Amino acid sequence: RGGSFVPLTEAIKNTDEYRGDDLNILCFLEKDENNFSGEVYFDDGYLKGAYEKGKYELLNISCSDADRGLVINYSVEGDGYEGAPESRKIDLSVVGLPTSPTLVRVNKKEVEFKWNNGVVEIPGLTTSEPTTIEIQ
């Protein structure tokens, strides 16, 4: 559905195998206007009341139209939890662009991207710092 983020991870046999260190995030664009946000919640899966105790991480992610393209921002909040990765790896795919971008910047630095039939793929992002992605 347009206007949403969908986090994906590798297939697992049970939740004990889940780590969330590597995420594929799909960003589905709206046809007319893009101004939406989402969250991905992480905890250890065992501690009762982890959120209330501050033992979690929350990946906040947003998408908005800009003068010459699109801006996606994300950052992590929360105190973390035992066993949490220091940083998570993110491969971002933006679905629904009408044409290939001419430029993609991550925190003001130009980066390589892949264009495949309406999907822009931006691999190798991390959650080590708040991040701004500009797609023009």
C-alpha positions in Angstrom: 0.0 0.0 0.0 1.3 3.5 -0.9 2.4 5.6 2.0 3.9 2.9 4.1 7.2 1.3 5.2 7.5 -2.5 5.4 10.5 -3.9 7.3 11.7 -7.4 6.2 14.3 -9.7 7.5 15.7 -13.2 6.5 13.3 -16.1 7.0 13.7 -17.9 10.3 12.4 -21.1 11.8 11.5 -19.6 15.2 11.6 -16.4 17.1 14.7 -17.5 19.0 16.6 -17.1 15.7 15.5 -13.5 15.1 18.1 -10.8 15.6 17.1 -7.8 13.5 20.7 -6.9 12.8 20.0 -6.7 9.0 16.8 -5.2 7.7 15.4 -4.7 4.3 13.0 -1.8 4.4 10.6 -1.2 1.6 9.2 2.3 1.2 6.0 2.3 -0.9 5.3 5.8 -2.3 1.9 7.4 -2.8 1.0 8.5 -6.4 0.3 12.1 -5.6 1.8 13.2 -2.3 4.3 11.7 0.1 4.2 12.7 3.7 4.1 9.6 6.0 6.1 7.9 8.8 6.5 4.6 10.5 8.2 2.9 13.4 10.0 -0.4 13.9 10.1 -1.6 17.5 12.9 -3.9 18.9 13.4 -5.5 22.3 14.9 -8.8 23.5 11.6 -10.6 23.2 11.7 -11.9 26.8 11.6 -9.0 29.3 8.1 -8.2 30.4 7.3 -4.5 30.2 10.4 -3.8 28.1 8.9 -0.6 26.7 7.9 0.8 30.1 11.4 0.0 31.5 13.1 1.7 28.6 14.7 -1.6 27.4 13.9 -1.2 23.7 14.9 0.5 20.5 12.5 2.3 18.2 13.5 3.0 14.6 11.6 6.1 13.5 11.4 6.6 9.8 9.6 9.2 7.7 9.2 10.1 4.0 8.3 13.5 2.6 8.2 15.3 -0.7 11.0 17.9 -1.3 11.4 20.7 -3.9 13.4 18.4 -6.3 12.5 14.9 -5.1 12.0 13.0 -1.9 13.5 13.0 1.6 13.6 10.0 3.9 14.8 10.4 7.5 15.4 7.8 10.2 16.8 7.7 13.7 16.8 5.4 16.7 15.4 6.2 20.1 15.4 4.2 23.3 18.0 2.9 25.8 18.5 -0.4 24.0 18.4 -3.8 25.6 20.8 -6.7 26.4 21.9 -8.3 23.2 20.9 -5.4 21.0 23.3 -4.8 18.1 25.4 -1.6 18.3 24.1 -0.7 14.9 21.7 -2.3 12.4 22.4 -2.6 8.7 19.6 -1.4 6.4 19.0 -1.9 2.7 16.4 0.5 1.6 14.2 0.1 -1.4 11.9 2.9 -2.5 9.0 1.6 -4.7 6.9 3.8 -7.0 9.2 6.5 -8.4 8.1 7.3 -12.0 11.7 7.7 -13.3 15.2 6.9 -12.3 16.8 9.4 -9.9 19.7 11.4 -11.1 21.2 11.7 -7.6 21.0 10.0 -4.2 22.6 11.5 -1.1 23.0 10.1 2.4 23.8 12.7 5.0 24.8 15.1 2.2 27.2 12.6 0.6 26.5 11.2 -2.9 26.1 7.4 -2.9 25.6 4.8 -5.5 22.1 3.3 -6.0 20.4 0.8 -8.3 17.4 1.5 -10.4 15.2 -1.4 -11.3 11.8 -0.8 -13.0 10.4 1.8 -10.6 12.4 0.7 -7.6 15.4 2.6 -6.2 17.7 0.4 -4.1 20.1 2.0 -1.6 22.1 -0.7 0.1 24.5 -0.5 3.1 22.8 2.1 5.3 23.2 1.8 9.1 21.5 3.1 12.2 24.7 4.3 13.7 23.6 7.9 13.4 20.4 9.9 12.4 20.2 9.7 8.7 18.8 11.9 5.9 18.4 10.4 2.4 17.8 12.8 -0.5 16.5 11.3 -3.8 16.5 13.6 -6.7 
